[in-house]
Structure formats: C-alpha cells, structure tokens
Amino acid sequence: MRQLTVGPSGADVIGVDGNAVQTALDAVAFAGGGSVHLLAGEYILQDAVRLHSNIRLSGVPGKTVLRMGPSAWSALAVDADIGEMQITPADPSPFRVGMGVCLRDAEKPRVMSNAPLTVIRITDGTLDTNDYITHDFCAEREGTVVSYHPLVWVRGAHNVEISNLVLDGQPEDPHGLQAIRSSTLCLERCESVRVERVHTRRCQGDGICCITSRRISIEECEAEGNVEYGIHLGSHSPECRVSGCRIHHNGADGLYLCWGVRRGEFTGNSIHHNGHIKIRSGISIGHKDTDNLISGNHIFRNFKHGIAFREKTGANGAHRNVLRENTIEDNGSAGSPGCGIYISGITHDILLERNIVRPTPGQKKHQQNALYLAAGVSRVQMRGNEMSGQAGAAVVDESGSTENDLQAF
C-alpha cells in the first residue's frame, strides 16, 4: 500500500492547494490504496478533493486546515440543460479552470450543492465541465452558476478513513451564494467510512453530510458555526455511529437524522447552542428513523427542543428508538419555548430510560416541559428518569393513547 505526504516543503508532493492533495490521492488510488498525510499548513481549495476506496487521509491535529478558495458566481446567459457538459455564464471573468461549480435556479436551489462539476476548459466565455449536468437550470428563473463545493467529497467508495483535519467552509465573499447549501465533508453512497477528529466549521450548509451510506462512523469530531445542520445523516443511511462529538452553534439542528436512519448509535456527544438561525433543536429524528440508540449525550441550550421527533404518518414514523442516560438541560429560547423531549405523532414504541431532564440553576426556564407527547403517540415507556424543575408540567401527554407507561419517572 502506497504512502505519500503533501505539504509546503519536505513532502513527497510539494504544494498547499487542492491540486497537490488530489495528485497524491489519485496516485495512491492508482497503486491500489494506501495513505495520504497532509503536513501542517493551510490548503486553499478551488474544488472538492475526492477520495477513492481503500484510502486514509490524515493531517496534523489542529494544524492541517483545508479552506474554501475564492468564490465566483454569475447569472446564466443561457439555460444549462440536463445532459449538457457546458455552462454559459453572463460574466465568465471570475471563473478559472479547475474550479468546482454548482448550478441553481429559483425552482431548484440546492440539487447540486453537494455534487460539484469541475471546470476543465473555458472557451469564448463557455465553461466546459468534467461531467454531465444532472438537472435543467433556467436563466429566466434566476439561473446561477456558483463556485461552491464540499471541501472533501467521497462518493461511491468503501474502506475510507479521514482524520485530524480542520475543514473551514467560509467563503471569502458570500454574495451570490443565496440558497446554496453544501457541506464541508460529504459522504455519498459510501460504505465503511471512519471519520475521526475532524473539525468542520462555517459552511454555507452542513458540517458533515452523509447521503445513502452504510456503516459510517463519526467519532471525536467537532461541527460548529455551520449555517444549517452540524451533522446530517439521511437518504437511507443505516448502521451509522456518531460518538464523542461536539456539535454546537449551528444554525439549524445539531444532529439531524433525516430519512431512513436505522440501527444507528448516537452516544456520548455534547450538543448545544444549535438552531439560532432556523430555531431548531439539539437532535431531530423523524422519517423512517427506527431502531436507534441515543445514549449518554449532553444536550443543552438549543433554541427549540433538546430532542424532537418530527410528525410523520404511522408507516413512516420514528419507531422503536431508545433514549437512555442523556442529560437534557435548558433548551428553548425567549421567542420559542421548548421541551426537553418532544415527540410528535404518529410515533410509537419509544423507551426513555434513566434520562435527566432539568433546568440548571441561574438559567431562565425556557424549557417548558421535560416530555411532551403530541396526538397520535403511543407505547412510550419511562424507566428511572429524573424530570424536575421545568417551567411547566414535567410531562404533558396529549397523545390520547392508553398504552403509554409514564409512571416510572
């Protein structure tokens, strides 16, 4: 297995940009796999670095920083159609060969935000791309081409490890990025990926996004200051694990379990001060998110609820989930009172065991209830929980169900 280093000096590949990193990754992949180690330094990326199967990408803890390069954007001069491999911006001057770009219009603002195309040639103001456009984007519907992309993108790969990196997704100029929602680290259609000690921050979207992937392990990472979710798992991603992470000060939910997150473990995380832009919660769980363990987390001072179960139909609810030994404190805000645990219908078979749900001394009591059960919730069991000191009643049951066992606080 091949091993290469990248850095400003004294490395196998000399450079501090995305080209140097990608050159090393491609060489290791060509050799059948191995490792790429980034020496300390700041690496400016104008496109996502793409990982292949059987590769380990690592850096120096706290000292290897991958940062978003200069931003470019323009309205479309003509429509960009599905199946084309060229884009005609009204103003091509900001764009350069090698840039990762995505497209949007008023009807499809986000469909390509995590799937950038690479500009391989510019001829007479037209950008030629490395792959096909996957949707139709209309100039008359505010069609725009934007140079924004994940910093690390892993698609269709297995047996990958990523560790000890700082991923800073803040654009130099956010003008033109309206409605763009990318992620600093995107895993798509992957299997058996381990992400350790990766710090994601300041993205126009999610810190870490996992799409249609299986057996993803995210450990001891930090996701902070992202406009949307801190860590976002979904599009049917079973058997994933998020453990020992710090998820805080993100604009929407801290940990968002989207669609079809099943048989996962979410343990030992610190999840706080999330939702200040969208007024959201610490953890959000919903559509077909079943048979998960949420345990040992400290969830506090999020702007809505500590843990929120989204309202779904009976066929699509977040059933058979276990919440165990979490400490949930001081959630809610002045304009949006919250609950420690909020369960919407139609949800059933939830076990709450040995959780502590409370306000802390000296904090305003915006957390109205420890537990709220909305209409249509059933078969909730409580064992050995401590729920005290809320602004309102500890438990509010509006489910209408006779199958809940709420006596064992």
C-alpha positions, 0 to 999 in steps of 0.5 A: 500500500502506497504512502505519500505526504503533501505539504509546503516543503519536505513532502513527497508532493510539494504544494498547499492547494487542492491540486497537490492533495488530489495528485497524491490521492489519485496516485495512491488510488492508482497503486491500489490504496494506501495513505495520504498525510497532509503536513501542517499548513493551510490548503486553499481549495478551488474544488472538492478533493475526492477520495477513492476506496481503500484510502486514509487521509490524515493531517496534523491535529489542529494544524492541517486546515483545508479552506474554501478558495475564492468564490465566483458566481454569475447569472446564466446567459443561457439555460444549462440543460440536463445532459449538457457538459457546458455552462454559459455564464453572463460574466465568465471573468471570475471563473478559472479552470479547475474550479468546482461549480454548482448550478441553481435556479429559483425552482431548484436551489440546492440539487447540486450543492453537494455534487460539484462539476469541475471546470476543465476548459473555458472557451469564448466565455463557455465553461466546459465541465468534467461531467454531465449536468444532472438537472435543467437550470433556467436563466429566466428563473434566476439561473446561477452558476456558483463556485461552491463545493464540499471541501472533501467529497467521497462518493461511491467508495468503501474502506475510507478513513479521514482524520485530524483535519480542520475543514473551514467552509467560509467563503471569502465573499458570500454574495451570490451564494443565496440558497446554496447549501453544501457541506464541508465533508460529504459522504455519498453512497459510501460504505465503511467510512471512519471519520475521526477528529475532524473539525468542520466549521462555517459552511454555507450548509452542513458540517458533515453530510452523509447521503445513502451510506452504510456503516459510517462512523463519526467519532471525536469530531467537532461541527460548529458555526455551520449555517444549517445542520452540524451533522446530517445523516439521511437518504437511507443511511443505516448502521451509522455511529456518531460518538464523542462529538461536539456539535454546537452553534449551528444554525439549524439542528445539531444532529439531524437524522433525516430519512431512513436512519436505522440501527444507528448509535448516537452516544456520548456527544455534547450538543448545544447552542444549535438552531439560532438561525432556523430555531431548531433543536439539539437532535431531530429524528423523524422519517423512517428513523427506527431502531436507534440508540441515543445514549449518554449525550449532553444536550443543552441550550438549543433554541427549540427542543433538546430532542424532537421527533418530527410528525410523520404518518404511522408507516413512516414514523420514528419507531422503536428508538431508545433514549437512555442516560442523556442529560437534557438541560435548558433548551428553548429560547425567549421567542420559542419555548421548548421541551426537553423531549418532544415527540410528535405523532404518529410515533410509537414504541419509544423507551426513555430510560434513566434520562435527566431532564432539568433546568440548571440553576441561574438559567431562565426556564425556557424549557417548558416541559421535560416530555411532551407527547403530541396526538397520535403517540403511543407505547412510550415507556419511562424507566428511572428518569429524573424530570424536575424543575421545568417551567411547566408540567414535567410531562404533558401527554396529549397523545390520547393513547392508553398504552403509554407507561409514564409512571416510572419517572 
